[in-house]
Every structure is written in structure tokens, then in C-alpha cells.
């Protein structure tokens, strides 16, 4: 995905929420490449290994509140409720660009009450941002990306990659034929940054998908290839696999997931994002991950991105 045009956000002061999230790692240099000053919200400062980039300042929430009048743009790769809270307090705000999740659609009818509650809270925050943007006549972009990977911090593909490295096989449902559109975190970051630029449409709420649509088994096979393992898929009846996952969840096994994740292996999670691609001018990459996509990006890569390369 191409970066922002040089100095396209020159002079802007962008507050970034979720700066240390997987999308945030790529969003910061993408914004710097646009010529703006970037203020990364973080209680703990820069994550270990993050390079010192010109124009980037890590700022704790207390200082962010003190300086809130000076920020001109808000970019969020973190919780939407936090983005809404800050947006309400920013009097000089010119544009908002934020990530939500495609889960608000795919989990809307989940029988898991925890998932229902999470989806409802995200929807409420989305609507709050939309109301605020309309009242203040602000450009607003809310993206609902699908199955984000690329930084080693996701709870989906990176967990599968880790399991495959450790055990050399992967159990999955015999009905794991649902279609997927995995998208790289850097492509989401590029779209978020582009969303801060002036454009003809004031509000855009849209999914954002990767460049490939493939079934669950095909997706998993590419994860095997990425970590240099021969594909070994162990198909289990959905009820048996869901039961095993439920037991692991009750035992608090890290990354166990839940039974609904097994059920969704059979469900097509496919969305039409042509409007976002056309308006933002983005073309997310195809799904051919490498080992590096399941680890934090290197300082050298982030440096290059901050320079618009």
C-alpha cells in the first residue's frame, strides 16, 4: 500500500490513541511521512524496541489532557470509547479517523453474551462518534477491518502461527470452509492515515479487507508456509473441537479462544470494501505472510515508513 503524499498533513498535530496496538505500530510512521507532528498516547512511553522517530512524541494521558486544545486531528487504533472521549474534549479538531471491527457484524447474533456485550459497546461508541462529527461538521472515517495480522500481536493468526511452530500441526473443524479476508496491520494504518486527508465525503463507515478471499483451510495453509512447516491439518468434528476449546478456556489456557470461534470456522466472513478503497485510494496487499509478519516490525522498517518509503 502506498504511503501518504509528502507533507500531505504538514503542520497538523495528530493525537494517536492505541499507539502501541498492532495497527498503531505502523500508523505512527505513516502519519510522520505525511509531514505532521504525532503525539502517541501511552501510559508507559514508547514500547521496547520502538525507534526514536523525528516528529514523534510519546505522551501520557495526563499530559494529553493538558494539551488537548492544541491537537488538530485524532487517529485511533484503540478503543473507540476512548477516542470518543478525547474527540469531545478537542476544540480544534479538524478530522477523525478510527478503527472499529468487523466483529460488530460477524458477532451481532453470537449466543455468547460476552461477545454480545462487547459488540453493543462498540456500536454505541461508533454512533457517538458519528453524532459528534455531524454536530461539529467534522470529516469522520470509521474502518471495520477484517482479521488483522502483521505485527505478532493479534489474537488470531499469530496464535495459530505460534501453535504450529510449537506442535507442527493444527486442529480445526471438519466444517472449516468459511471464507476469510485477512488484512495486514500496515494496510489498515495506511487507510487510517489517508482518512485524515480532505476528501469529498464527510462520513465514511466501511469494512476494510485484505487483497485475498480464501477459505479457512487455505488461509491456514499459508500460515504453515509462512513459518516453514509442512501443512498438517487435523480435522475434528465441530462439537468435539468446541468442547476441547471450552475446557481449555475454563482452565485459562492462554490463547484458547472460545467455542464460538470454532463455530465461525464454517461461516463466511466476507465484506465489500470497494467504497473505502475508492475514496481512500488504497489497495491492501494479498495474503502471503512471512515469518516476519508474526513478529513486531523492525526499527529499520519503521524508519523507512516514516520517510515515506
C-alpha positions in Angstrom: 0.0 0.0 0.0 1.4 3.4 -0.9 2.1 6.0 1.7 0.7 9.5 2.1 1.9 12.1 -0.3 4.9 14.0 1.1 3.8 16.8 3.6 0.1 16.0 2.9 -0.6 16.6 6.6 2.1 19.2 7.1 1.5 21.4 10.2 -1.1 19.1 11.7 -0.8 17.9 15.3 -2.2 14.4 15.4 -3.2 12.6 18.7 -2.9 8.9 18.3 -4.9 6.5 20.5 -3.9 2.9 20.6 -0.4 3.9 19.5 1.2 0.6 20.8 -1.5 -1.6 19.3 -0.6 -3.7 16.2 -2.1 -1.1 13.9 -0.6 1.7 15.9 3.0 0.5 15.4 2.6 1.2 11.7 0.2 4.2 12.0 2.8 6.4 13.7 5.4 6.3 10.9 2.7 6.5 8.3 1.5 9.8 9.8 5.0 11.1 10.2 5.5 10.5 6.4 2.6 12.9 5.9 4.5 15.8 7.5 2.6 16.2 10.8 3.6 16.1 14.4 2.5 12.9 16.1 1.6 12.6 19.8 1.3 8.9 20.7 -0.9 8.3 23.8 0.8 5.8 26.1 1.0 5.3 29.9 4.3 3.5 29.6 6.0 5.5 26.9 7.5 4.0 23.8 7.3 0.2 23.6 10.7 -1.6 23.9 12.4 -1.6 20.6 10.4 1.2 19.0 12.8 3.6 17.3 13.1 7.3 18.0 11.5 9.0 15.0 11.6 12.7 14.2 8.3 14.4 14.9 7.0 11.6 17.3 6.4 12.2 21.0 5.1 9.6 23.4 2.7 11.3 25.8 0.9 10.0 28.9 -2.9 10.6 29.3 -2.4 13.3 31.9 -0.3 15.4 29.6 -2.6 14.7 26.7 -5.5 16.1 28.7 -3.5 19.3 29.4 -2.6 19.8 25.8 -5.9 18.7 24.3 -6.7 22.2 22.9 -3.6 22.0 20.6 -4.4 18.8 18.7 -5.9 19.2 15.2 -6.5 15.6 14.2 -7.5 12.4 16.0 -6.4 9.0 14.8 -7.4 6.0 16.8 -6.3 2.4 16.6 -7.5 1.7 20.1 -10.8 1.6 22.0 -13.5 3.6 20.3 -14.9 4.8 23.6 -11.6 6.4 24.4 -11.5 8.0 21.0 -14.9 9.4 21.6 -14.0 10.8 25.0 -10.9 12.6 23.6 -12.8 13.9 20.5 -15.4 15.5 22.7 -12.6 17.4 24.5 -10.7 18.7 21.4 -11.9 22.1 20.4 -9.6 22.5 17.4 -10.4 19.1 16.0 -10.5 19.0 12.1 -10.9 15.3 11.3 -11.3 11.9 13.0 -10.0 8.6 11.7 -10.6 5.4 13.7 -10.7 1.6 13.6 -13.7 -0.3 14.8 -14.0 -4.0 13.9 -15.9 -6.2 11.5 -17.0 -8.2 14.6 -19.9 -5.7 15.1 -21.4 -7.6 12.1 -20.0 -11.1 12.4 -20.7 -11.4 16.1 -24.0 -9.5 16.1 -26.0 -12.6 16.7 -23.5 -14.5 18.8 -25.0 -16.7 21.5 -22.1 -15.7 23.7 -23.3 -12.9 26.0 -19.8 -11.5 26.5 -19.4 -11.1 22.7 -22.9 -9.5 22.5 -22.0 -7.0 25.2 -18.7 -6.2 23.6 -20.3 -5.7 20.2 -23.0 -3.5 21.7 -20.5 -1.2 23.4 -18.5 -0.8 20.2 -21.7 0.1 18.2 -22.5 2.7 20.9 -19.1 4.3 20.5 -19.4 4.3 16.7 -22.7 6.0 16.9 -21.3 8.5 19.5 -18.5 9.5 17.1 -21.0 9.8 14.2 -23.2 12.1 16.2 -20.3 14.2 17.4 -18.9 14.5 13.8 -22.2 15.6 12.4 -22.8 18.2 15.2 -19.4 19.7 14.6 -19.3 19.2 10.8 -16.1 17.1 11.0 -14.9 14.5 8.5 -15.1 11.1 10.0 -13.7 7.7 8.9 -14.6 4.6 10.9 -13.0 1.4 9.5 -14.1 -2.1 10.3 -11.1 -4.2 9.3 -11.2 -8.0 9.0 -8.8 -10.4 10.7 -5.8 -8.1 11.2 -2.3 -9.6 11.3 1.2 -8.4 10.6 2.6 -7.3 14.0 2.6 -10.5 16.0 0.1 -9.0 18.5 -3.2 -10.3 17.1 -5.2 -13.0 18.8 -5.9 -14.9 15.7 -3.3 -15.7 13.0 -0.3 -15.1 15.3 -1.7 -17.6 17.8 -2.2 -20.1 15.0 1.4 -19.5 13.9 2.7 -20.0 17.4 0.7 -23.2 17.8 2.0 -24.5 14.5 5.7 -23.7 15.4 5.3 -25.5 18.7 3.4 -28.6 17.8 3.8 -28.9 14.0 0.1 -29.4 13.4 -3.2 -27.6 13.8 -6.6 -28.9 14.8 -9.6 -27.4 13.0 -13.2 -28.1 12.4 -14.3 -30.6 9.7 -16.6 -27.7 8.6 -13.8 -25.1 8.4 -14.8 -23.9 5.0 -15.8 -20.3 5.8 -14.2 -17.6 3.7 -11.8 -15.1 5.1 -10.1 -11.8 4.0 -7.1 -11.2 6.3 -5.6 -7.8 6.2 -2.1 -6.6 7.2 -1.9 -4.1 10.0 0.2 -1.7 7.9 -2.6 -1.6 5.3 -5.1 -0.6 7.9 -2.7 2.0 9.2 -2.3 3.5 5.7 -6.0 3.7 5.3 -6.4 5.4 8.7 -3.8 8.0 7.8 -5.4 8.6 4.4 -8.7 9.1 6.3 -7.4 12.3 7.8 -6.9 13.9 4.5 -9.6 16.2 3.0 -11.9 14.3 0.8 -15.3 14.8 -0.9 -17.3 12.7 1.5 -17.7 13.8 5.1 -18.6 10.5 6.8 -17.4 7.0 5.8 -18.2 3.9 7.8 -16.8 0.9 6.0 -15.2 -2.5 6.2 -11.7 -2.9 5.0 -10.5 -6.2 3.8 -7.2 -7.8 2.6 -6.4 -8.5 -1.0 -7.4 -12.2 -1.0 -10.6 -14.0 -0.2 -9.8 -17.6 0.7 -11.3 -20.4 2.7 -10.2 -21.1 6.3 -8.2 -24.1 5.3 -6.4 -22.2 2.5 -5.7 -19.4 4.9 -4.2 -21.8 7.5 -2.1 -23.5 4.8 -0.4 -20.1 4.1 0.3 -19.7 7.8 2.1 -23.1 7.7 4.1 -21.9 4.7 5.0 -18.6 6.5 6.5 -20.4 9.4 8.2 -23.0 7.2 6.2 -26.0 8.3 4.6 -28.7 6.2 0.8 -28.4 6.4 -0.7 -30.9 8.9 -4.3 -30.2 9.5 -6.2 -32.4 12.0 -9.9 -32.2 11.3 -12.2 -32.8 14.2 -16.0 -32.7 14.5 -17.1 -29.2 15.5 -18.7 -30.4 18.7 -15.6 -32.3 19.8 -13.3 -29.4 19.0 -15.6 -26.8 20.6 -15.7 -29.0 23.7 -11.9 -29.1 23.9 -11.7 -25.4 23.4 -14.2 -24.8 26.2 -12.2 -27.0 28.6 -9.0 -25.1 27.7 -10.9 -21.8 28.2 -12.1 -22.9 31.7 -8.5 -23.9 32.6 -7.5 -20.4 31.4 -5.1 -21.8 28.8 -3.5 -18.8 27.1 -5.0 -18.2 23.6 -7.6 -20.9 23.9 -10.3 -18.8 22.5 -13.9 -19.9 22.8 -16.4 -22.4 21.3 -17.9 -19.7 19.1 -14.6 -19.3 17.3 -14.9 -23.0 16.3 -18.5 -22.4 15.0 -17.4 -19.4 13.0 -14.8 -21.5 11.1 -17.8 -22.6 9.0 -19.1 -19.1 8.4 -18.2 -16.8 5.6 -16.8 -13.6 7.0 -16.6 -11.6 3.7 -17.3 -7.9 3.2 -17.5 -5.5 0.3 -15.0 -2.7 0.9 -14.9 -1.2 -2.6 -16.2 2.2 -1.4 -13.4 2.6 1.1 -10.8 1.6 -1.4 -12.1 4.1 -4.0 -12.4 7.0 -1.6 -9.2 6.5 0.3 -7.2 5.3 -2.7 -5.9 2.2 -1.0 -5.2 -1.3 -2.3 -4.4 -3.8 0.6 -1.9 -6.5 -0.2 -2.7 -10.1 -0.9 -2.3 -12.7 1.9 1.1 -14.2 1.5 2.5 -13.8 5.0 6.2 -14.4 6.0 7.6 -15.2 9.4 8.3 -11.5 9.9 4.5 -10.8 9.8 4.1 -12.7 13.1 6.6 -10.6 15.0 7.0 -6.9 15.8 8.2 -4.8 12.9 11.9 -4.0 12.8 13.1 -0.5 13.7 14.6 -0.3 10.2 11.2 -0.9 8.6 9.5 1.7 10.8 12.3 4.2 9.9 11.7 3.6 6.2 7.9 4.0 6.5 8.4 7.3 8.4 10.3 8.6 5.4 7.6 7.7 3.0 9.2 4.5 1.6 
